């Protein structure tokens, strides 16, 4: 999947390289040489995108594939941690989650269990 999406910037850099190479062909002297070097550099950048996309895909490091394998739940929710760092609530529509429902508040951070809204001592609800 990442290999497929790496072809988008690679095609952009390849097109830019072609136009730079075409413009360098019309130039003379050191500008022509500099344009040729720039065009080759842009082609190498395009190949770098494809190589990185292939490596990430073949190594199994593509985050899009992990998201699809997780059933579309998104990244970060597989381990039971929500967006803000608190545990995500358990599933309630399956049988057998009653014990997990009762234990869920105990997994919250100490700041949330104490009822404080800020981490400063003497904040709201502190005696």
C-alpha atoms as a printed R data frame, in Angstrom:
    type eleno elety resid chain resno       x       y       z
1   ATOM     1    CA   UNK     A     1   0.000   0.000   0.000
2   ATOM     2    CA   UNK     A     2   2.820   2.401   0.848
3   ATOM     3    CA   UNK     A     3   4.548   1.440  -2.400
4   ATOM     4    CA   UNK     A     4   1.435   2.494  -4.283
5   ATOM     5    CA   UNK     A     5   1.284   5.848  -2.513
6   ATOM     6    CA   UNK     A     6   5.022   6.434  -2.956
7   ATOM     7    CA   UNK     A     7   4.426   6.546  -6.703
8   ATOM     8    CA   UNK     A     8   2.577   9.871  -6.353
9   ATOM     9    CA   UNK     A     9   5.570  11.996  -5.225
10  ATOM    10    CA   UNK     A    10   7.847   9.911  -7.456
11  ATOM    11    CA   UNK     A    11   5.817  10.840 -10.525
12  ATOM    12    CA   UNK     A    12   5.861  14.515  -9.487
13  ATOM    13    CA   UNK     A    13   9.658  14.522  -9.105
14  ATOM    14    CA   UNK     A    14  10.093  12.600 -12.373
15  ATOM    15    CA   UNK     A    15   7.979  15.174 -14.218
16  ATOM    16    CA   UNK     A    16   9.951  18.022 -12.642
17  ATOM    17    CA   UNK     A    17  13.172  16.288 -13.637
18  ATOM    18    CA   UNK     A    18  12.016  16.028 -17.230
19  ATOM    19    CA   UNK     A    19  11.163  19.737 -17.403
20  ATOM    20    CA   UNK     A    20  14.473  20.712 -15.801
21  ATOM    21    CA   UNK     A    21  16.343  18.475 -18.223
22  ATOM    22    CA   UNK     A    22  14.413  19.982 -21.157
23  ATOM    23    CA   UNK     A    23  15.196  23.515 -19.980
24  ATOM    24    CA   UNK     A    24  18.849  22.592 -19.430
25  ATOM    25    CA   UNK     A    25  19.037  21.376 -23.023
26  ATOM    26    CA   UNK     A    26  18.143  24.856 -24.226
27  ATOM    27    CA   UNK     A    27  20.702  26.548 -21.958
28  ATOM    28    CA   UNK     A    28  24.405  26.973 -22.648
29  ATOM    29    CA   UNK     A    29  27.593  26.645 -20.641
30  ATOM    30    CA   UNK     A    30  27.543  26.147 -16.908
31  ATOM    31    CA   UNK     A    31  23.753  26.522 -16.706
32  ATOM    32    CA   UNK     A    32  23.328  23.494 -18.939
33  ATOM    33    CA   UNK     A    33  25.672  21.443 -16.767
34  ATOM    34    CA   UNK     A    34  23.995  22.651 -13.561
35  ATOM    35    CA   UNK     A    35  20.551  21.847 -15.049
36  ATOM    36    CA   UNK     A    36  21.675  18.347 -15.970
37  ATOM    37    CA   UNK     A    37  22.955  17.760 -12.443
38  ATOM    38    CA   UNK     A    38  19.690  19.071 -10.993
39  ATOM    39    CA   UNK     A    39  17.638  16.815 -13.270
40  ATOM    40    CA   UNK     A    40  19.656  13.746 -12.262
41  ATOM    41    CA   UNK     A    41  19.296  14.718  -8.591
42  ATOM    42    CA   UNK     A    42  15.505  15.008  -9.002
43  ATOM    43    CA   UNK     A    43  15.429  11.567 -10.627
44  ATOM    44    CA   UNK     A    44  17.387  10.132  -7.692
45  ATOM    45    CA   UNK     A    45  14.895  11.704  -5.261
46  ATOM    46    CA   UNK     A    46  12.057  10.082  -7.227
47  ATOM    47    CA   UNK     A    47  13.813   6.719  -7.069
48  ATOM    48    CA   UNK     A    48  14.354   7.255  -3.343
49  ATOM    49    CA   UNK     A    49  10.611   7.623  -2.809
50  ATOM    50    CA   UNK     A    50   9.951   4.365  -4.648
51  ATOM    51    CA   UNK     A    51  12.749   2.554  -2.798
52  ATOM    52    CA   UNK     A    52  11.486   3.747   0.608
53  ATOM    53    CA   UNK     A    53   7.914   2.810  -0.287
54  ATOM    54    CA   UNK     A    54   9.041  -0.651  -1.368
55  ATOM    55    CA   UNK     A    55  11.085  -1.147   1.803
56  ATOM    56    CA   UNK     A    56   8.259  -0.052   4.109
57  ATOM    57    CA   UNK     A    57   5.765  -2.254   2.287
58  ATOM    58    CA   UNK     A    58   7.961  -5.353   2.117
59  ATOM    59    CA   UNK     A    59   9.157  -4.987   5.731
60  ATOM    60    CA   UNK     A    60   5.570  -4.794   6.988
61  ATOM    61    CA   UNK     A    61   6.028  -1.310   8.467
62  ATOM    62    CA   UNK     A    62   3.319   0.430   6.447
63  ATOM    63    CA   UNK     A    63   0.926   2.179   8.874
64  ATOM    64    CA   UNK     A    64  -1.923   2.024   6.362
65  ATOM    65    CA   UNK     A    65  -1.709  -1.769   6.218
66  ATOM    66    CA   UNK     A    66  -1.718  -1.974  10.024
67  ATOM    67    CA   UNK     A    67  -4.806   0.228  10.111
68  ATOM    68    CA   UNK     A    68  -6.623  -1.981   7.605
69  ATOM    69    CA   UNK     A    69  -5.580  -5.136   9.467
70  ATOM    70    CA   UNK     A    70  -6.941  -3.655  12.703
71  ATOM    71    CA   UNK     A    71 -10.381  -3.491  11.136
72  ATOM    72    CA   UNK     A    72 -10.378   0.268  10.600
73  ATOM    73    CA   UNK     A    73 -10.118   1.072  14.295
74  ATOM    74    CA   UNK     A    74  -7.244   3.421  13.570
75  ATOM    75    CA   UNK     A    75  -3.702   3.615  14.835
76  ATOM    76    CA   UNK     A    76  -3.177   3.798  18.581
77  ATOM    77    CA   UNK     A    77  -6.404   2.060  19.523
78  ATOM    78    CA   UNK     A    78  -5.082  -1.468  19.000
79  ATOM    79    CA   UNK     A    79  -3.211  -1.416  22.317
80  ATOM    80    CA   UNK     A    80  -6.213  -0.122  24.247
81  ATOM    81    CA   UNK     A    81  -4.948   3.449  24.527
82  ATOM    82    CA   UNK     A    82  -7.093   6.312  23.331
83  ATOM    83    CA   UNK     A    83  -6.084   9.546  21.678
84  ATOM    84    CA   UNK     A    84  -5.422  11.494  24.884
85  ATOM    85    CA   UNK     A    85  -3.525   8.685  26.602
86  ATOM    86    CA   UNK     A    86  -6.408   7.247  28.594
87  ATOM    87    CA   UNK     A    87  -7.564   3.673  28.060
88  ATOM    88    CA   UNK     A    88 -10.332   3.370  25.543
89  ATOM    89    CA   UNK     A    89 -13.637   2.181  27.004
90  ATOM    90    CA   UNK     A    90 -14.300  -1.535  26.625
91  ATOM    91    CA   UNK     A    91 -16.712  -2.962  24.146
92  ATOM    92    CA   UNK     A    92 -20.145  -3.197  25.714
93  ATOM    93    CA   UNK     A    93 -21.993  -4.964  22.940
94  ATOM    94    CA   UNK     A    94 -20.273  -8.330  23.423
95  ATOM    95    CA   UNK     A    95 -21.070 -10.970  26.001
96  ATOM    96    CA   UNK     A    96 -18.530 -11.440  28.779
97  ATOM    97    CA   UNK     A    97 -17.302  -7.868  29.191
98  ATOM    98    CA   UNK     A    98 -19.083  -7.258  32.484
99  ATOM    99    CA   UNK     A    99 -15.959  -7.787  34.638
100 ATOM   100    CA   UNK     A   100 -13.946  -5.570  32.313
101 ATOM   101    CA   UNK     A   101 -16.617  -2.857  32.582
102 ATOM   102    CA   UNK     A   102 -16.315  -2.862  36.361
103 ATOM   103    CA   UNK     A   103 -12.498  -2.761  36.241
104 ATOM   104    CA   UNK     A   104 -12.286  -0.054  33.575
105 ATOM   105    CA   UNK     A   105 -12.242   3.020  35.902
106 ATOM   106    CA   UNK     A   106  -9.308   1.518  37.826
107 ATOM   107    CA   UNK     A   107  -7.194   1.699  34.656
108 ATOM   108    CA   UNK     A   108  -7.554   5.476  34.411
109 ATOM   109    CA   UNK     A   109  -4.671   7.728  35.318
110 ATOM   110    CA   UNK     A   110  -4.365   8.848  38.972
111 ATOM   111    CA   UNK     A   111  -5.217  12.420  37.936
112 ATOM   112    CA   UNK     A   112  -8.604  11.323  36.619
113 ATOM   113    CA   UNK     A   113  -9.304   9.095  39.621
114 ATOM   114    CA   UNK     A   114  -8.665  11.947  42.066
115 ATOM   115    CA   UNK     A   115 -11.196  14.179  40.333
116 ATOM   116    CA   UNK     A   116  -8.748  17.028  39.770
117 ATOM   117    CA   UNK     A   117  -8.998  18.930  36.537
118 ATOM   118    CA   UNK     A   118  -5.439  20.208  36.640
119 ATOM   119    CA   UNK     A   119  -2.165  18.725  37.831
120 ATOM   120    CA   UNK     A   120  -1.371  21.685  40.106
121 ATOM   121    CA   UNK     A   121  -1.469  21.053  43.856
122 ATOM   122    CA   UNK     A   122  -4.345  22.807  45.514
123 ATOM   123    CA   UNK     A   123  -6.434  22.597  42.374
124 ATOM   124    CA   UNK     A   124 -10.167  22.093  42.388
125 ATOM   125    CA   UNK     A   125 -11.522  19.483  44.808
126 ATOM   126    CA   UNK     A   126  -8.320  19.182  46.813
127 ATOM   127    CA   UNK     A   127  -8.456  19.682  50.538
